[in-house]
Amino acid sequence: MDIFNIQDLTSEFTMMDVLLVLLLSFITSVFIGWIYKISHRGTSYTQSFVFTLVMNGMIVALVMLIVGSNIARAFSLVGALSIIRFRNAVKETRDVGFIFLTMAVGMAIGTRFYLLGIVSAIAICLAVLLMTRFNWFAREMSSQILSIQIPEDLPFDNLFDRIFLKYTSSSELISLSSIQNGSMTELVYSVGMKKSDRMQDFISAIRELNGNHKVSLIAGYNNSDL
């Protein structure tokens, strides 16, 4: 090794340090991934994202162990990692929070602030569970998306007012488009149902007025990933 003037920097930390950092970052990242799984709502859950969370925590911990207190090495790693580009869009904003959480915990453990990393992971995950369990910040009234297709020559300005007044607490036209080569018009409303168990009656009443054409009601879209 000395013949080629190669310096081994592994002596800056022991093998026990490496094993402890990787083990703790793995355990805390798995814990965070488990919290993500049980608190997730919607349809966009993927196992690969949780795997990525665990890997992310361990990799960040390893990077911080490599950097240590060497400023030059830190800038070198920033430059090297800046070439990485992520093409996949994050579907939920809460996913970004979990990514940053695993990164922060990985950084704490990688710099050997073990207690800080463990306590922070537990405290933040408990806060997530608390907000999920009691459904904090949820709107009291959820909205639905209503799509109605009507013939092009059918006037629609006040066509459904009576039905909306009977079945909904709020309604707003949010989109108007011509479809099927101009033979049909599609109306898209945001509506709030008075009673969720009357959706079938609501749709049937609309179909009586739109000539029995297609009517779609997307219920609970606020809690889904569309």
Contacts in CASP RR format, 6 or more apart in sequence:
PFRMAT RR
TARGET T0000
AUTHOR 0000-0000-0000
METHOD contacts of the structure
MODEL  1
MDIFNIQDLTSEFTMMDVLLVLLLSFITSVFIGWIYKISHRGTSYTQSFV
FTLVMNGMIVALVMLIVGSNIARAFSLVGALSIIRFRNAVKETRDVGFIF
LTMAVGMAIGTRFYLLGIVSAIAICLAVLLMTRFNWFAREMSSQILSIQI
PEDLPFDNLFDRIFLKYTSSSELISLSSIQNGSMTELVYSVGMKKSDRMQ
DFISAIRELNGNHKVSLIAGYNNSDL
1 8 0 8 1.000
12 68 0 8 1.000
13 65 0 8 1.000
17 65 0 8 1.000
17 112 0 8 1.000
18 65 0 8 1.000
20 114 0 8 1.000
21 61 0 8 1.000
21 62 0 8 1.000
21 65 0 8 1.000
21 109 0 8 1.000
21 110 0 8 1.000
21 112 0 8 1.000
22 58 0 8 1.000
22 61 0 8 1.000
22 62 0 8 1.000
24 61 0 8 1.000
24 109 0 8 1.000
24 114 0 8 1.000
24 118 0 8 1.000
25 57 0 8 1.000
25 58 0 8 1.000
25 60 0 8 1.000
25 61 0 8 1.000
25 62 0 8 1.000
25 105 0 8 1.000
25 106 0 8 1.000
25 109 0 8 1.000
25 110 0 8 1.000
26 54 0 8 1.000
26 58 0 8 1.000
28 57 0 8 1.000
28 105 0 8 1.000
28 106 0 8 1.000
28 109 0 8 1.000
28 117 0 8 1.000
28 118 0 8 1.000
28 121 0 8 1.000
29 53 0 8 1.000
29 54 0 8 1.000
29 55 0 8 1.000
29 56 0 8 1.000
29 57 0 8 1.000
29 58 0 8 1.000
29 102 0 8 1.000
29 105 0 8 1.000
29 106 0 8 1.000
30 54 0 8 1.000
31 121 0 8 1.000
31 122 0 8 1.000
31 125 0 8 1.000
32 53 0 8 1.000
32 98 0 8 1.000
32 101 0 8 1.000
32 102 0 8 1.000
32 105 0 8 1.000
32 121 0 8 1.000
32 125 0 8 1.000
33 50 0 8 1.000
33 53 0 8 1.000
33 54 0 8 1.000
33 98 0 8 1.000
35 125 0 8 1.000
35 128 0 8 1.000
35 129 0 8 1.000
36 49 0 8 1.000
36 50 0 8 1.000
36 53 0 8 1.000
36 98 0 8 1.000
37 45 0 8 1.000
37 50 0 8 1.000
38 129 0 8 1.000
39 128 0 8 1.000
39 129 0 8 1.000
39 132 0 8 1.000
41 132 0 8 1.000
41 223 0 8 1.000
42 223 0 8 1.000
42 224 0 8 1.000
42 225 0 8 1.000
43 224 0 8 1.000
43 225 0 8 1.000
44 91 0 8 1.000
44 92 0 8 1.000
44 225 0 8 1.000
49 95 0 8 1.000
53 98 0 8 1.000
53 99 0 8 1.000
53 102 0 8 1.000
54 102 0 8 1.000
56 99 0 8 1.000
56 102 0 8 1.000
56 103 0 8 1.000
57 102 0 8 1.000
57 103 0 8 1.000
57 105 0 8 1.000
57 106 0 8 1.000
58 106 0 8 1.000
60 102 0 8 1.000
60 103 0 8 1.000
60 106 0 8 1.000
60 107 0 8 1.000
60 110 0 8 1.000
61 106 0 8 1.000
61 107 0 8 1.000
61 109 0 8 1.000
61 110 0 8 1.000
62 110 0 8 1.000
63 77 0 8 1.000
63 81 0 8 1.000
64 106 0 8 1.000
64 107 0 8 1.000
64 109 0 8 1.000
64 110 0 8 1.000
64 111 0 8 1.000
65 110 0 8 1.000
65 111 0 8 1.000
65 112 0 8 1.000
66 73 0 8 1.000
66 77 0 8 1.000
67 73 0 8 1.000
67 74 0 8 1.000
67 77 0 8 1.000
68 74 0 8 1.000
68 111 0 8 1.000
90 96 0 8 1.000
90 99 0 8 1.000
91 225 0 8 1.000
92 225 0 8 1.000
101 121 0 8 1.000
101 124 0 8 1.000
104 117 0 8 1.000
104 120 0 8 1.000
105 117 0 8 1.000
105 120 0 8 1.000
105 121 0 8 1.000
106 117 0 8 1.000
108 114 0 8 1.000
108 116 0 8 1.000
108 117 0 8 1.000
108 120 0 8 1.000
109 117 0 8 1.000
109 118 0 8 1.000
130 136 0 8 1.000
131 137 0 8 1.000
139 222 0 8 1.000
141 169 0 8 1.000
141 170 0 8 1.000
141 192 0 8 1.000
142 192 0 8 1.000
142 220 0 8 1.000
142 222 0 8 1.000
142 223 0 8 1.000
143 170 0 8 1.000
143 190 0 8 1.000
143 191 0 8 1.000
143 192 0 8 1.000
143 220 0 8 1.000
143 221 0 8 1.000
143 222 0 8 1.000
144 190 0 8 1.000
144 191 0 8 1.000
144 192 0 8 1.000
144 193 0 8 1.000
144 217 0 8 1.000
144 218 0 8 1.000
144 219 0 8 1.000
144 220 0 8 1.000
144 221 0 8 1.000
145 188 0 8 1.000
145 189 0 8 1.000
145 190 0 8 1.000
145 191 0 8 1.000
145 216 0 8 1.000
145 217 0 8 1.000
145 218 0 8 1.000
145 221 0 8 1.000
146 171 0 8 1.000
146 188 0 8 1.000
146 189 0 8 1.000
146 190 0 8 1.000
146 191 0 8 1.000
146 206 0 8 1.000
146 215 0 8 1.000
146 216 0 8 1.000
146 217 0 8 1.000
146 218 0 8 1.000
147 186 0 8 1.000
147 187 0 8 1.000
147 188 0 8 1.000
147 189 0 8 1.000
147 214 0 8 1.000
147 215 0 8 1.000
147 216 0 8 1.000
147 217 0 8 1.000
147 218 0 8 1.000
148 160 0 8 1.000
148 186 0 8 1.000
148 187 0 8 1.000
148 188 0 8 1.000
148 189 0 8 1.000
148 206 0 8 1.000
148 210 0 8 1.000
148 213 0 8 1.000
148 214 0 8 1.000
148 215 0 8 1.000
149 179 0 8 1.000
149 184 0 8 1.000
149 185 0 8 1.000
149 186 0 8 1.000
149 187 0 8 1.000
149 210 0 8 1.000
149 213 0 8 1.000
149 214 0 8 1.000
149 215 0 8 1.000
150 156 0 8 1.000
150 159 0 8 1.000
150 184 0 8 1.000
150 185 0 8 1.000
150 187 0 8 1.000
150 210 0 8 1.000
150 211 0 8 1.000
150 213 0 8 1.000
151 183 0 8 1.000
151 184 0 8 1.000
151 185 0 8 1.000
151 211 0 8 1.000
151 213 0 8 1.000
152 178 0 8 1.000
152 182 0 8 1.000
152 183 0 8 1.000
152 184 0 8 1.000
152 185 0 8 1.000
154 185 0 8 1.000
154 210 0 8 1.000
156 185 0 8 1.000
156 187 0 8 1.000
159 209 0 8 1.000
159 210 0 8 1.000
160 206 0 8 1.000
160 209 0 8 1.000
163 202 0 8 1.000
163 205 0 8 1.000
163 206 0 8 1.000
163 209 0 8 1.000
164 171 0 8 1.000
164 191 0 8 1.000
166 205 0 8 1.000
167 193 0 8 1.000
167 194 0 8 1.000
167 195 0 8 1.000
167 198 0 8 1.000
167 201 0 8 1.000
167 202 0 8 1.000
167 205 0 8 1.000
168 191 0 8 1.000
168 192 0 8 1.000
168 193 0 8 1.000
168 194 0 8 1.000
168 202 0 8 1.000
169 192 0 8 1.000
169 193 0 8 1.000
169 194 0 8 1.000
170 190 0 8 1.000
170 191 0 8 1.000
170 192 0 8 1.000
171 189 0 8 1.000
171 190 0 8 1.000
171 191 0 8 1.000
171 192 0 8 1.000
172 189 0 8 1.000
172 190 0 8 1.000
172 191 0 8 1.000
173 187 0 8 1.000
173 188 0 8 1.000
173 189 0 8 1.000
174 188 0 8 1.000
174 189 0 8 1.000
174 190 0 8 1.000
175 186 0 8 1.000
175 187 0 8 1.000
175 188 0 8 1.000
176 185 0 8 1.000
176 186 0 8 1.000
176 187 0 8 1.000
176 188 0 8 1.000
177 185 0 8 1.000
177 186 0 8 1.000
177 188 0 8 1.000
178 184 0 8 1.000
178 185 0 8 1.000
178 186 0 8 1.000
179 185 0 8 1.000
179 186 0 8 1.000
184 213 0 8 1.000
193 199 0 8 1.000
193 202 0 8 1.000
193 219 0 8 1.000
196 219 0 8 1.000
199 217 0 8 1.000
199 219 0 8 1.000
202 217 0 8 1.000
203 215 0 8 1.000
203 217 0 8 1.000
206 215 0 8 1.000
207 213 0 8 1.000
207 215 0 8 1.000
218 226 0 8 1.000
END
